Amino acid sequence: MPVWLRAVAFLLLVPGAIAGWLPWYVAGAPALVPQRETMQSWVGLVVVTCGAAVVLRCTRDFVRRGRGTPAPYDPPVALVTSGLYRLSRNPMYVGVLMMIVGQAFWYHSGSVFIYAVVVGIAFHARVRLYEEPRLARSFGPAYADYCARVPRWLPNRAARLKRSA
């Protein structure tokens, strides 16, 4: 099966469930179109759309530059440090969280926001306990240098100054 097809299958199953079906379920399975259109709903739609764009861009980078998928059982064979990965070591997780938070706004749901916090904590634990040690073993000094230059989650001014120096 081609790498791009494996990546699409993973996206539909894992991020599709975590950032698609589960937030909808946690919100109480509401109508997909809000009953009342408010500024909060529109903000939610924009945040979901931006998060989805981040996830799709990161997946494309994994396939094209890393020659692999976001799936842990089919990871990239090359360290991906360009595209959104030059700003954050984990932009795909950030994109998934954006999609969940956007749905909290879209559905006017505090429960979905709490779900986003729980998912964020789980992502952080996974990154610290599993992904970073595995990447350090796989890519050695290249990964250590990457970690020194790029923040784990969100871009910041200090990281931009390091890159320009």
N, C-alpha and C positions, 0 to 999 in steps of 0.2 A: 504494500500500500504506500503511495507517495507520502512524503513527509508533510506536505500541506494538508492532505486529507486526514492524516493522524492528528494534526494540530486542531483542525476544525472539529473532529470528533471529541477530542478532549475538551475544547471550549464549550461545546454544547452540553456535555455531561457534567463537568465539574464547576467552572465559573457559572454556567447556565443554571445550575441548581443553587449554588451558594448566593449568587447575586441576582437571580431571576425568580425561580419558583419559591424558594424558602422565604424571602422577604414578603412576597405576596401572601403566602400561607400564614406567616407570623402576623401580618396585618389583618387577618381574618377573611382572606379570599375576597377582597372587595372587587367591585367593577373595575376593569382596567382603566377606564376613563372616569376621572373623578366626578362625583355628583355635583360638586361645586367648584367652579374654576376660581382659584385665588392666586395671588402673587406667589404664595408658598408652593402651589402646584406647579406653576411655571418654573420656579427656581428648581424644584425637584426634577422636572423634565430636562432642564439644561444640565444639571449635575449628572444625571443618569447618562445622558448622551455623551458628555465629555468623558465620563468613566469608561463607557463602552468603546469610545474612540481610542483611549489609552490602552485598553486591553487588546484591541485589534491590532494596533500599531506594534505593541510589544510582541504579540504572537508572530506577526510578520517578520520582525527582527530576529526572533528565535529561529524561524524557518530559513530565512535568507542568509543571515550572518552567522548564526550558530549551528545551522544544519541539523536542527532538532526541534523538539516541541516543548511547550511548558510542562508537559507531563513528567513526573518524577521517574517513571519507568522508561522514558524516551527523551532524555535531556539533550540539550545542545552539546555538540562535541567541541565547539569553540566558545571561548568566553565572549559574551556579548557586552560591549562597553560603549557602543555608539547609540544614536537615536535617543530615546528617552532614558536609556541606561547610562548616559553620560551625566544626567542630572540626579538620578536616584538609582540605588542598587536594586530596588524592588518596585519599579513603577507599575507592574502588573497588579500587585497586591493593592497598591494605592488606587488604581483604576477600579478594581472590584469593590473596594470600600466606598469609593465615590458612588458607584451604582447603588449600593445598599443605602447609603445616606440619602441619596437623591430620592429613592423610593420612600424613605421615612417622610420626607417632605411631600412627595406626590400623594401618598396615602394618608397624610396627616396622622402618622402613627408613632407614638412614643415607643411602642413595643419593637418596631423595626429599628429605631435608633438604638435601643438597648441591644438588639441582635447585632447591629453594626459594631458596637463596642466589644461585645463578646468575640465576634469574628476577628476584629483588630487585635485583640489580646492573643487569640489562637495563632494568627499570622505571625505576630512578633515572636511567640514561643517557637513556632516552626522554623522561622528564619534563624534565630539564635542557636537553637539546639540541633537542628538537622542540616539546613541548607548551607549556612556559612562554613561549618566544619567540612562538609562534603566538597564544597567549592574550593576550600583551602587545600584539601588533599588532591583534588583533581587538577588545579591550575597553579598551585604553589605561589612563587613570588609575583607572578602576574596578577593574581587575585589579591594578594596583600597590598600591592601598589594601587590597585583599583580601589580597595577599601580605604586607603589613606587619602585618596583624592575625591571620592564620591560618597555623599551621606547615605545612610541606610534607607531612609524614608523620603523625606521632603527636601527639595533643593534649598540651599540657604546661601547667604551672602559670603560666608567664610569659604564654602566649597567653590563658589565662583571665583573668588580671589585666588585660591590655590591653583585652579585650572589655568588662570591667566598668567600666573607667575612662571 
